[in-house]
Amino acid sequence: MDKKKYSLWFLAPSMIIFFVMFIVPTVSSFYFSLTVWNFDSIKFTGLDNFKMFFSESHLNIGIKNTLIYAVLTSGLKVILAFLLAIFLTSAIRTKTMIRSLVFFPNLVSTIAIGLTFKAMMHPTKGLINSALGLIGLPNIDWLGNTDLALYSIILTDVWKGLSIATVIYIAGIQSIDKTYYEAASIDGASGWHKLLHITLPLSRPSRNSVLILSFIGGIRTFDMIWAMTGGGPGFATDVLASIVYKQYAAGFYGLSTAGNVIMLILIALLAFPLQRYLYKREEA
């Protein structure tokens, strides 16, 4: 057996798993998204499910909310986690303890965090409004206001996701060769110049990882929104994943499959080109 065939045999098990677990379900999803189906019958309807998804306001609002959610959560995590990582890699005595506290939200399930913040954001009995009342500010309906609810969930998601993003940044910053900072100090560079011209550009791989992971996670988000609002009030916080779940629960299987296909297309059209662009800049 020659070397080429010998190596292909090692690839065979992983390729079979990839074909069965990814290719087959993906192709099946594209087919079922063009049908009205249940567990007894299948009727081919062409692009009707997609037309309905984009024409009905309570369905297409999920696309808009998903994009808002993905962009804001990924952007805020990139900025805030970098600032926090800079602080936690500085010469402070309690940084080990603070790092543990920062990582704590990542150890708690998303559902538990969602339910906790839902209680904290209660319009009359919540801890947040009680704190606002102590300083004379009025109560805010964080999750009941259609204009505010989605952004309240976004801030909660950022609070939870900040932990792993900060850890990625810390690893990236600590891997930077210290000789760069020593040379800069010899040349009389200030701390701000070191941050701007050494830490910021050389931590680009960490920043790219945080951005891509957060963006894809934002497009696929479901559990945080479902725990806090269930997509309400009305459809104000519905995203693609929650709409897919609701349509499937209601028995509209073809429509829910179309929603899944739209989510896959969004990731393919937005996240993959973004990843390619960021990695090209990283190599430049």
RAGI-V743979 format. One record per backbone hydrogen bond with DSSP energy under -1.0 kcal/mol. CO is the residue of the C=O (numbers start at 0). NH is the residue of the N-H. If there is no record, write none. Layout:
# RAGI-V743979
co->CO nh->NH
co->CO nh->NH
This chain:
# RAGI-V743979
co->1 nh->5
co->2 nh->6
co->3 nh->7
co->4 nh->8
co->6 nh->10
co->7 nh->11
co->10 nh->14
co->11 nh->15
co->12 nh->16
co->13 nh->17
co->14 nh->18
co->15 nh->19
co->16 nh->20
co->17 nh->21
co->17 nh->22
co->18 nh->23
co->21 nh->25
co->22 nh->26
co->23 nh->27
co->24 nh->28
co->25 nh->29
co->26 nh->30
co->27 nh->31
co->28 nh->32
co->30 nh->33
co->31 nh->34
co->33 nh->44
co->33 nh->45
co->35 nh->42
co->40 nh->37
co->42 nh->35
co->44 nh->47
co->46 nh->50
co->47 nh->51
co->48 nh->52
co->49 nh->53
co->50 nh->54
co->51 nh->55
co->55 nh->58
co->55 nh->59
co->56 nh->60
co->58 nh->61
co->59 nh->63
co->60 nh->64
co->61 nh->65
co->62 nh->66
co->63 nh->67
co->64 nh->68
co->65 nh->69
co->66 nh->70
co->67 nh->71
co->68 nh->72
co->69 nh->73
co->70 nh->74
co->71 nh->75
co->72 nh->76
co->73 nh->77
co->74 nh->78
co->75 nh->79
co->76 nh->80
co->77 nh->81
co->78 nh->82
co->79 nh->83
co->80 nh->84
co->81 nh->85
co->82 nh->86
co->83 nh->87
co->89 nh->91
co->91 nh->94
co->93 nh->97
co->94 nh->98
co->95 nh->99
co->96 nh->100
co->97 nh->101
co->98 nh->102
co->102 nh->105
co->103 nh->106
co->108 nh->112
co->109 nh->113
co->110 nh->114
co->111 nh->115
co->112 nh->116
co->113 nh->117
co->114 nh->118
co->115 nh->119
co->116 nh->120
co->118 nh->121
co->119 nh->127
co->121 nh->125
co->125 nh->129
co->126 nh->130
co->127 nh->131
co->128 nh->132
co->129 nh->133
co->131 nh->136
co->132 nh->135
co->139 nh->141
co->140 nh->144
co->144 nh->147
co->144 nh->148
co->147 nh->151
co->148 nh->152
co->149 nh->153
co->150 nh->154
co->151 nh->155
co->152 nh->156
co->153 nh->157
co->154 nh->158
co->155 nh->159
co->156 nh->160
co->157 nh->161
co->160 nh->164
co->161 nh->165
co->162 nh->166
co->163 nh->167
co->164 nh->168
co->165 nh->169
co->166 nh->170
co->167 nh->171
co->168 nh->172
co->169 nh->173
co->172 nh->175
co->176 nh->179
co->177 nh->181
co->178 nh->182
co->179 nh->183
co->180 nh->184
co->181 nh->185
co->182 nh->186
co->183 nh->188
co->184 nh->187
co->189 nh->193
co->190 nh->194
co->191 nh->195
co->192 nh->196
co->193 nh->197
co->193 nh->198
co->194 nh->199
co->197 nh->201
co->198 nh->202
co->200 nh->203
co->202 nh->206
co->203 nh->207
co->204 nh->208
co->205 nh->209
co->206 nh->210
co->207 nh->211
co->208 nh->212
co->209 nh->213
co->210 nh->214
co->211 nh->215
co->212 nh->216
co->213 nh->217
co->214 nh->218
co->215 nh->219
co->221 nh->225
co->222 nh->226
co->223 nh->227
co->224 nh->228
co->224 nh->229
co->228 nh->231
co->230 nh->236
co->232 nh->235
co->234 nh->237
co->238 nh->242
co->239 nh->243
co->240 nh->244
co->241 nh->245
co->242 nh->246
co->243 nh->247
co->244 nh->248
co->245 nh->249
co->246 nh->251
co->247 nh->250
co->250 nh->252
co->251 nh->255
co->252 nh->256
co->253 nh->257
co->254 nh->258
co->255 nh->259
co->256 nh->260
co->257 nh->261
co->258 nh->262
co->259 nh->263
co->260 nh->264
co->261 nh->265
co->262 nh->266
co->263 nh->267
co->264 nh->268
co->265 nh->269
co->266 nh->271
co->269 nh->273
co->270 nh->274
co->271 nh->275
co->272 nh->276
co->273 nh->277
co->274 nh->278
co->275 nh->279
co->276 nh->280
co->277 nh->281
co->278 nh->282
co->279 nh->283
